[in-house]
C-alpha cells in the first residue's frame, strides 16, 4: 500500500513575506492614471449625468441634528463613477411626501484611492459625534439647480484589481438637502 499523494507532488509552501508591502509597481498599477483619464471622458461627453460628492457637515450643538449645520467639506468623487441600479430606488408615498428606499452601486471608482480614503469619503472613519458624512448624488447639473439625494455606505467597499476600480454599494438615506445645498428643515419637507 503506497502512501504517496495520487495528485502529484505537494506544492511548496507560500512565502507570506513576498509582496507584503504592496508598494511595488505592477502593470495594473501603472495603468491606473490612464484608466481614470479614459473614464472621465464619459463624463465630459455627458454620458454620466449622476455625480457623487462626499459631504461633511458640522453641527453647532455638539451632535448630529442639534444646532445649525455647516458644510465643512464637499469633495467630488472623480473620475465620475458609473451608477447601476438607479431604477431600483423605490418611492413609497408617506404622509409628508415620498420616501425613497433602495441601494445603488458605484463602479469605476478610481483604483488610486486607498481603502482608508474610501472609508473617509463614505464616513466610516468618522468618530466625531458632531460631524455627519454622507455621499450626495447630484443629477444633471446643467441648470445649476440640481436635485440632491443622500446615500450612506451599505456594504464594505470592494477593490477589484483586474477591473482597475472600486465597487461601492450605497443605501438611500433620508434627509436630502435642498437644491441650493442648504439643510432641509421640518418646514421644507415637501418636494
C-alpha positions, 0 to 999 in steps of 0.5 A: 500500500503506497502512501504517496499523494495520487495528485502529484507532488505537494506544492511548496509552501507560500512565502507570506513575506513576498509582496507584503508591502504592496508598494511595488509597481505592477502593470495594473498599477501603472495603468491606473492614471490612464484608466481614470483619464479614459473614464472621465471622458464619459463624463465630459461627453455627458454620458454620466449625468449622476455625480457623487460628492462626499459631504461633511457637515458640522453641527453647532450643538455638539451632535448630529441634528442639534444646532445649525449645520455647516458644510465643512467639506464637499469633495467630488468623487472623480473620475465620475463613477458609473451608477447601476441600479438607479431604477431600483430606488423605490418611492413609497408615498408617506404622509409628508411626501415620498420616501425613497428606499433602495441601494445603488452601486458605484463602479469605476471608482478610481483604483488610486484611492486607498481603502482608508480614503474610501472609508473617509469619503463614505464616513466610516472613519468618522468618530466625531459625534458632531460631524455627519458624512454622507455621499450626495448624488447630484443629477444633471447639473446643467441648470445649476439647480440640481436635485440632491439625494443622500446615500450612506455606505451599505456594504464594505467597499470592494477593490477589484484589481483586474477591473482597475476600480472600486465597487461601492454599494450605497443605501438611500438615506433620508434627509436630502438637502435642498437644491441650493445645498442648504439643510432641509428643515421640518418646514421644507419637507415637501418636494 
